[in-house]
Amino acid sequence: MVVRLFLLVFALFFVSCQSSPDSKGENIPNQQAIMAGQKAETNVQFLTKQMEEQPSANLYYLRAKNYLALHAYGLADQDMENALRDNPGEPAYLALSAKTKQFLEDYTTSIDRAKLTEASVLTNGQNTLLLAQNYFATKQMSLGRFYLKKMDGSLLSTFDRSLLKAVKDYGVSDSLRLFTLMNSKPSDDSPLVYVYYEQGFSSIPSLRYQQEILSSLKNYPMDPYFLRYWARFLVKMKKYDQAALVYKQVLKVFPKTKSFKTELVYIDLAKQGLLPTKSSESLTDSSAVSADSLTQN
């Protein structure tokens, strides 16, 4: 199965001052209502109400940022497509869309839009790092290393420097090595948490894996990858009906990418008993997935 690589997490920022036209003649909400990186659910509700009165590219853009803060990648992508439809050449929109497309595993479009951003005044270390990630994800290793060489780590934030190190490690090895270097589960806000759940699926004790993924889902219930990892875990525990319900949730907010289609085929094969089974099951595996935990999704 295609391994999810590092998903770039970026700071949210919002426009200031009271509702007034911006440089494109669009009305924007005031600073009191939109707080940078805070209360994303409230912000989405507020922006949705504003858009009912007067939709605009800028409002789609702002709501997409908040959807990304909630890990609602599919909804963010829809908003960015609407923003670019109304203002296709805006560099800030292209940059955010490039990041959103990466979350949806649409690496080709992500690269195209990141390249357009690269040619604008908005090009920065995060955009260069995004291109390196996308090229590694599409097995274009030489191009990935080319963009890594262009990086000046001293200009990045502490968080982005740690991500840069992880991308460099991947460039000379693979995501399994990244997992082996982890001392504990990364924060749910870190792109490395997806590597942790992907690579740790078979090696982390099942009871612990269950507890951690449910905790992540509690923090980000709209995250399609957390939902997918939970569904895959349910398949592993032979809870096929519950897994199917979780996958239905994912289908509402996430496109049928190549890796996602593979998972859907996997569950069908598992339900038919066509997957190879282990000769024995550990005690921690057999104790995972209680009736109570299944009601959470």
C-alpha positions, 0 to 999 in steps of 0.5 A: 500500500502506498505510504503516506509521506509527510504532510506539511502543517502550516500556520494559519493567518487571517485578515485584519480590520473590520469588514471592508474591501480587500485589494480585490474588492471583496469583503472580509470579516473582521479580526474580532471574529476570525482569530489566527489558528483558534476556534476553527469550528467557530470560524467555519460557522462564521465564514459560512454565514458570511458566504451566505450573504456574499460569497467571494474567493477570499472567504472560500480561502479563509474557510479552507484554512480553517478546514485544514486546521480541522484536518477536513482536507476534502472540504478545504480542497472544495473551497480552494477550487471555488476560490481559484475559479473566481481568482485563478492567478492569485499566488496565495490561493495557488500556494494553499491549494498546492498544500491541500492537494498534497493532503488528497494525494493529488501530487501532480496538481500539487506540484503544478500549483507549487511550481506556479507559486515558486515563480511568484513573490510568495515562494518560500522555504515551505513551498520548496519543502512541499515540492521536495515532499511531492517529488519523493511521494511520486518516486522522483527522487532526483528532483526531490533531492534537488529541492532539498539542496535549495533549502536554507534550514536556518530560515525555517521555523523550529517545527519546519526544521524538524520536518526538513530533517525527516524529509532528508532522512526519507530521501536517503532511506524510506519511511520505515526508517523514520518510524524506527527513529521515533521514540514515541507517537508524534503530535496529532498536528505533526505530519509525521503522525501519519508515518507513525500510524502507517508504519506502526500498524503491524508492530505497535501492540494492538491495544496501544494502537487502538487507544492512540488512534481513537485519541487522535480521532477525538482530537480531529474527528474529520481527519480522513487518514485517522479514519482510514487507520481506524477502519484498517484496524477494525478490519485487522480485528475482523470487525468488518461491518464497523469498518465498512461504516467508517469507510462510508464516512471517509467516502463523504469527504475524501476522493477515491485515490489509488491508495484508498481504492486499495484499502477498499479492495482489502476489506472486501478480500478480508470479508471473503476470508481471502487474506492470509492469516497469522498462525497465532494472535498476541494477547494484546491483539485479542484484547483490543476493540471492546464493544464500547470503543466500537460505538465511537465511530 
